[in-house]
Amino acid sequence: MRRLLVFILCFCAAFATEDIGGFWKSLNDQGNPQCIFGIYEHQGVYYGRIIGTYDDDGVMRDTIYKPSSRSAGVAGNPYTCGLDIIYGLVDNGYRYAGKILDPTKGNVYNCEVWPSVGQLTVRGKLLIFGKNITWYAADKSDFPKGFKLPEMSQFVPSIPQAN
């Protein structure tokens, strides 16, 4: 009986979802850094905030501390950096499910997120169609020199409204 209980606990632990919180870097089609996201938890639900974006030269010029670009697809045309584009992610046992917003067009899609060894797969879905994007764990070298990492435990979600 004890062996069966140990087996069941180990089996369940193997399929439990890992924590997705932290800083994640997306790459463009050429493999250059495009954006840094902060995935944070607030009251048991995960959100994804844009921390900074890179220009075509791979330099982060647009940050939450000094935003410059605006999100045309979002009501009020807010700054892109600092925007929560992923929201309502809840653990469904093997993945996290919620919503993702395209800030340029204002489209909202269903979203699934799951981690695997230093990577985070983000899947935006419309009905049965979808696209997977792999994000990579960001480290200090992905931020500009002297950039102070935000304290994500202090973030309060702000869900943007699409135009």
C-alpha positions as CSV (number, residue, x, y, z in Angstrom):
1,M,0.0,0.0,0.0
2,R,2.8,2.4,0.9
3,R,4.5,1.8,-2.5
4,L,1.3,2.5,-4.3
5,L,0.9,5.8,-2.4
6,V,4.5,6.8,-3.2
7,F,4.0,5.9,-6.9
8,I,0.8,8.0,-7.1
9,L,2.4,11.0,-5.4
10,C,5.4,10.8,-7.8
11,F,3.2,10.3,-10.8
12,C,1.1,13.4,-9.9
13,A,4.2,15.5,-9.2
14,A,5.6,14.7,-12.6
15,F,2.6,16.2,-14.3
16,A,2.1,19.2,-12.0
17,T,2.7,22.5,-13.8
18,E,5.9,24.5,-12.9
19,D,5.9,28.1,-11.9
20,I,5.9,30.5,-14.9
21,G,6.8,33.7,-13.0
22,G,9.9,35.6,-13.9
23,F,11.4,37.6,-16.8
24,W,11.1,36.2,-20.3
25,K,12.6,37.3,-23.6
26,S,10.9,36.9,-27.0
27,L,12.9,36.8,-30.2
28,N,11.9,38.0,-33.7
29,D,12.1,35.8,-36.8
30,Q,15.8,36.6,-37.3
31,G,16.6,35.4,-33.7
32,N,17.2,38.9,-32.3
33,P,15.7,40.0,-29.0
34,Q,12.3,41.7,-29.4
35,C,10.8,42.2,-26.0
36,I,11.1,41.4,-22.3
37,F,8.0,40.3,-20.4
38,G,7.5,40.0,-16.7
39,I,5.2,37.2,-15.8
40,Y,3.9,37.8,-12.3
41,E,1.3,36.4,-9.9
42,H,-1.4,38.4,-8.3
43,Q,-4.0,36.7,-6.0
44,G,-3.4,33.3,-7.5
45,V,-3.7,34.5,-11.2
46,Y,-0.8,35.2,-13.5
47,Y,-0.3,38.2,-15.8
48,G,2.3,39.2,-18.4
49,R,3.5,42.8,-18.5
50,I,5.8,44.3,-21.2
51,I,9.0,45.4,-19.4
52,G,11.0,46.6,-22.4
53,T,11.3,46.4,-26.2
54,Y,14.3,46.3,-28.4
55,D,14.9,48.4,-31.5
56,D,16.2,46.8,-34.8
57,D,19.8,47.2,-33.6
58,G,19.1,45.0,-30.5
59,V,19.2,47.9,-28.1
60,M,16.5,48.3,-25.4
61,R,15.4,51.9,-25.7
62,D,11.7,51.6,-24.7
63,T,11.2,50.5,-21.0
64,I,8.7,50.7,-18.3
65,Y,10.8,53.5,-16.8
66,K,11.1,55.5,-20.0
67,P,8.2,54.4,-22.3
68,S,8.0,55.9,-25.8
69,S,5.9,53.7,-28.2
70,R,2.2,53.6,-28.0
71,S,-0.3,50.7,-28.5
72,A,-2.7,51.7,-31.3
73,G,-4.9,48.7,-30.8
74,V,-5.7,49.5,-27.1
75,A,-8.3,52.0,-25.9
76,G,-6.7,55.2,-24.8
77,N,-3.5,54.5,-26.9
78,P,-1.4,53.7,-23.7
79,Y,2.4,53.2,-23.7
80,T,3.3,49.7,-24.8
81,C,5.9,49.2,-22.0
82,G,4.0,48.6,-18.8
83,L,1.0,47.1,-20.5
84,D,-0.4,43.8,-19.3
85,I,-1.0,41.9,-22.5
86,I,-1.4,38.5,-20.9
87,Y,-4.0,38.1,-18.2
88,G,-6.2,35.7,-16.3
89,L,-3.7,32.8,-16.5
90,V,-4.8,30.0,-14.2
91,D,-3.3,26.6,-13.7
92,N,-5.5,24.0,-15.3
93,G,-3.3,21.1,-14.2
94,Y,-0.8,20.8,-17.0
95,R,-0.8,24.3,-18.6
96,Y,-1.9,27.8,-17.7
97,A,-4.9,29.2,-19.6
98,G,-6.0,32.8,-20.0
99,K,-6.1,35.6,-22.6
100,I,-3.5,37.4,-24.7
101,L,-3.9,40.8,-26.4
102,D,-2.2,41.9,-29.6
103,P,-1.4,45.6,-28.6
104,T,-1.0,46.7,-32.2
105,K,-4.3,45.4,-33.6
106,G,-6.3,45.1,-30.4
107,N,-7.2,41.5,-31.0
108,V,-7.7,39.3,-27.9
109,Y,-7.0,35.6,-28.2
110,N,-7.3,32.6,-25.9
111,C,-3.9,31.7,-24.5
112,E,-2.1,28.7,-23.1
113,V,1.3,28.9,-21.5
114,W,3.6,26.1,-20.3
115,P,7.2,26.0,-19.1
116,S,10.0,23.6,-20.0
117,V,13.6,24.0,-18.8
118,G,14.4,27.7,-19.3
119,Q,11.8,28.2,-21.9
120,L,8.1,29.2,-21.9
121,T,5.8,28.3,-24.7
122,V,3.1,30.8,-25.3
123,R,0.2,29.7,-27.6
124,G,-2.4,32.2,-28.8
125,K,-5.5,30.5,-30.1
126,L,-8.6,31.4,-32.1
127,L,-11.0,28.5,-32.1
128,I,-8.9,25.5,-33.1
129,F,-6.2,27.6,-34.8
130,G,-3.2,28.9,-33.0
131,K,0.5,29.8,-33.0
132,N,3.2,28.8,-30.5
133,I,6.0,31.2,-29.7
134,T,8.9,30.2,-27.5
135,W,10.2,32.7,-24.9
136,Y,13.5,32.3,-23.2
137,A,14.4,33.0,-19.6
138,A,15.9,36.5,-19.4
139,D,18.9,37.3,-17.3
140,K,20.7,40.5,-16.3
141,S,22.6,40.7,-19.5
142,D,19.4,41.1,-21.5
143,F,18.7,44.4,-19.8
144,P,20.6,47.7,-20.4
145,K,23.5,48.5,-18.1
146,G,22.2,50.0,-14.8
147,F,18.6,48.9,-15.5
148,K,16.8,48.3,-12.2
149,L,14.7,45.1,-12.4
150,P,11.2,46.0,-11.3
151,E,9.8,44.3,-8.2
152,M,7.0,42.3,-9.8
153,S,5.5,41.4,-6.4
154,Q,4.4,45.0,-6.3
155,F,2.6,44.9,-9.7
156,V,-1.2,45.3,-9.7
157,P,-2.9,44.0,-12.8
158,S,-4.4,46.5,-15.2
159,I,-6.4,44.8,-18.0
160,P,-6.3,46.9,-21.2
161,Q,-9.4,47.2,-23.3
162,A,-9.0,46.6,-27.0
163,N,-10.3,49.3,-29.5
